[in-house]
Amino acid sequence: MLHRIPCLFLVFVFWGSGAGGPLTDPQPDITDQQLFWGADQYDFSVVLRAGGQDCFWHFAHHGEKFYLNFMVQWVTGVGHDRHLSVTVNAPSSLLLSTVDDAKGQINFKATETGFYQMCFNNFHNRFGTMQVFLSFGVYYDNNQDPSMSEENEKKKKKEEISKDLNNTLSFMEGATHKVESNVFHMFRYYSFGRMRKSVDFFLLQSNSQYITWWSTALSLLIITSGYLQLLFLKSLFVSKTSSEDEKPRC
């Protein structure tokens, strides 16, 4: 029974070390582009051994401006040379720039997002060391804060999209209201035209009936008056039967 205790102890030790070991990804929810928004400038000195090489990496986003300044401060040894060979490589291992001098400056606009490699070679001095002062980093247009530039860029894009959408919707709304107003006025004009046409039609119909009735009444009146005149004139002439000796008289 006792010989099982060490085995169980080892199991718990290994299980505990596996469960409580160091985190390989302390912030899994943050991408590399979000994680490396931060300090954009580094200034320090480095000592290069004889015939040695040191490389440094700096993260840059697409569209940012990368710069590197270097200057050889001192060189020791026999037959020393102050020339320093500097190369800068893109994240895709493409050689971007190279300088072979005691001091120099490299500037370019980052076309890729990732870590840019800077290598400093002291192969000119086989028996001497040198100290080099380095200053490198990235800077952003419009002097934006590097920690807020991505967020501001996203907000700006959203605002531009929202502005374009609002402008489009406002234009469509204005055009719709204008069309609705024109259609309303057009229908109102035609409604007034139809109403005027109906009024004119009924007025003409009423006048026609009025003229017809009055024409008929006047015609009957004229005929009646004419007939009465004829009767009156006829009543003035009275004829009586008489003999041959008597003459007719009125």
Stockholm file with secondary structure:
# STOCKHOLM 1.0

chainA/1-250         MLHRIPCLFLVFVFWGSGAGGPLTDPQPDITDQQLFWGADQYDFSVVLRAGGQDCFWHFAHHGEKFYLNFMVQWVTGVGHDRHLSVTVNAPSSLLLSTVDDAKGQINFKATETGFYQMCFNNFHNRFGTMQVFLSFGVYYDNNQDPSMSEENEKKKKKEEISKDLNNTLSFMEGATHKVESNVFHMFRYYSFGRMRKSVDFFLLQSNSQYITWWSTALSLLIITSGYLQLLFLKSLFVSKTSSEDEKPRC
#=GR chainA/1-250 SS CTTHHHHHHHHHHHHHHHHTSCCSCSCTTSCHHHHTCSCCEEEEEEEECTTCEEEEEEEECTTCEEEEEEEEEEEEETTCCCCEEEEEECTTSCEEEEEEESEEEEEEECCSCEEEEEEEECTTCSSEEEEEEEEEEEECGGGCCHHHHHHHHHHHHHHHHHHHHHHHHHHHHHHHHHHHHHHHHHHHHHHHHHHHHHHHHHHHHHHHHHHHHHHHHHHHHHHHHHHHHHHHHHHHCCCCCCCSSSCCCC
#=GC SS_cons         CTTHHHHHHHHHHHHHHHHTSCCSCSCTTSCHHHHTCSCCEEEEEEEECTTCEEEEEEEECTTCEEEEEEEEEEEEETTCCCCEEEEEECTTSCEEEEEEESEEEEEEECCSCEEEEEEEECTTCSSEEEEEEEEEEEECGGGCCHHHHHHHHHHHHHHHHHHHHHHHHHHHHHHHHHHHHHHHHHHHHHHHHHHHHHHHHHHHHHHHHHHHHHHHHHHHHHHHHHHHHHHHHHHHCCCCCCCSSSCCCC
//
